[in-house]
Amino acid sequence: MAVAHSALIRQTDQIAMPATTAEMPPLIRRLGAGVRDVMELRALPAPVARFQWRARRLARHLGDRFSLASATRPADLAVLLELADGRRRVVELGTATAWTAISLALADPLRLLTTYDPVTQPLRERYLALAQPRARRQIELVGGPGLAGPRDRDPIELLYIDSSHEREQTIAELHAWRPALAPGAFVIFDDYVHPAFPGVREAIAELGLEGELRGTLFVHRPSAS
Ligand SMILES: C[S@@+](CC[C@H](N)C(=O)[O-])C[C@H]1O[C@@H](n2cnc3c(N)ncnc32)[C@H](O)[C@@H]1O
């Protein structure tokens, strides 16, 4: 008997299977995404995992692929939160829709986070509204590039660079922030191993920074060099 072929269906010996997740019925797709979220988010502290879960659900509902693709991946976020433990003055360069900023605030109620981005993402406030008001008050949003440098004299205990990913800008950012780093501070670069962003690796090489790779993050401790 001839087998009917559909562009959407891949025929196995026994069962017709969807060829990609996009072809699955919406309920199955949502369940699949929910299971994936639980697996990926379980390494995070409970308040952070709860926020990320809700943010992912909202992003899918809104069709916000930008946030789903650009926010720091859960495995890297777990490393970032581990390194941030006990560090209260934190600066992030590259806010996007603030998922990581909110996560850093939720992980420590005494942490103050300043985050820079020249672009205000239209959906940012939707995600900030998911955070408790207390966490929202811990976050200072700065509309401007990371290379603008510090706005006050508070020593920074952790600098997280997840901005342009371009060589020259990354170098300029480190020069702008280095004088503000507290003794023992961490400088963490996102996407060190990402093939699409060679600028991060090139900047680190040009600056001659020592450090270690944790996930896709490059972790540099100036006072240890
Ligand atoms: C990968 S996204 C950041 C994701 C965010 N850290 C998170 O985990 O949710 C990169 C962001 O860097 C911003 N950006 C680009 N150039 C920048 C610069 N010179 N300074 C600060 N942010 C910049 C972009 O507008 C974009 O929102």
PDBQT file of the ligand as one rigid body, heavy atoms in Angstrom, charges set to zero:
ROOT
HETATM    1  C1  LIG A 301      23.378  39.399  25.173  1.00  0.00    +0.000 C 
HETATM    2  S1  LIG A 301      22.448  40.827  25.536  1.00  0.00    +0.000 S 
HETATM    3  C2  LIG A 301      22.568  40.940  27.291  1.00  0.00    +0.000 C 
HETATM    4  C3  LIG A 301      21.769  39.907  28.022  1.00  0.00    +0.000 C 
HETATM    5  C4  LIG A 301      21.627  40.176  29.494  1.00  0.00    +0.000 C 
HETATM    6  N1  LIG A 301      22.907  40.323  30.142  1.00  0.00    +0.000 N 
HETATM    7  C5  LIG A 301      20.878  39.022  30.141  1.00  0.00    +0.000 C 
HETATM    8  O1  LIG A 301      21.514  38.050  30.549  1.00  0.00    +0.000 OA
HETATM    9  O2  LIG A 301      19.643  39.075  30.151  1.00  0.00    +0.000 OA
HETATM   10  C6  LIG A 301      23.516  42.103  25.006  1.00  0.00    +0.000 C 
HETATM   11  C7  LIG A 301      23.001  43.490  25.316  1.00  0.00    +0.000 C 
HETATM   12  O3  LIG A 301      24.120  44.372  25.259  1.00  0.00    +0.000 OA
HETATM   13  C8  LIG A 301      23.666  45.611  24.817  1.00  0.00    +0.000 C 
HETATM   14  N2  LIG A 301      24.814  46.426  24.370  1.00  0.00    +0.000 N 
HETATM   15  C9  LIG A 301      25.345  46.556  23.128  1.00  0.00    +0.000 A 
HETATM   16  N3  LIG A 301      26.386  47.403  23.163  1.00  0.00    +0.000 NA
HETATM   17  C10 LIG A 301      26.529  47.803  24.453  1.00  0.00    +0.000 A 
HETATM   18  C11 LIG A 301      27.412  48.671  25.128  1.00  0.00    +0.000 A 
HETATM   19  N4  LIG A 301      28.399  49.303  24.480  1.00  0.00    +0.000 N 
HETATM   20  N5  LIG A 301      27.261  48.844  26.469  1.00  0.00    +0.000 NA
HETATM   21  C12 LIG A 301      26.282  48.202  27.140  1.00  0.00    +0.000 A 
HETATM   22  N6  LIG A 301      25.399  47.369  26.551  1.00  0.00    +0.000 NA
HETATM   23  C13 LIG A 301      25.526  47.180  25.229  1.00  0.00    +0.000 A 
HETATM   24  C14 LIG A 301      22.659  45.281  23.736  1.00  0.00    +0.000 C 
HETATM   25  O4  LIG A 301      21.797  46.375  23.528  1.00  0.00    +0.000 OA
HETATM   26  C15 LIG A 301      21.978  44.042  24.349  1.00  0.00    +0.000 C 
HETATM   27  O5  LIG A 301      20.808  44.417  25.019  1.00  0.00    +0.000 OA
ENDROOT
TORSDOF 0
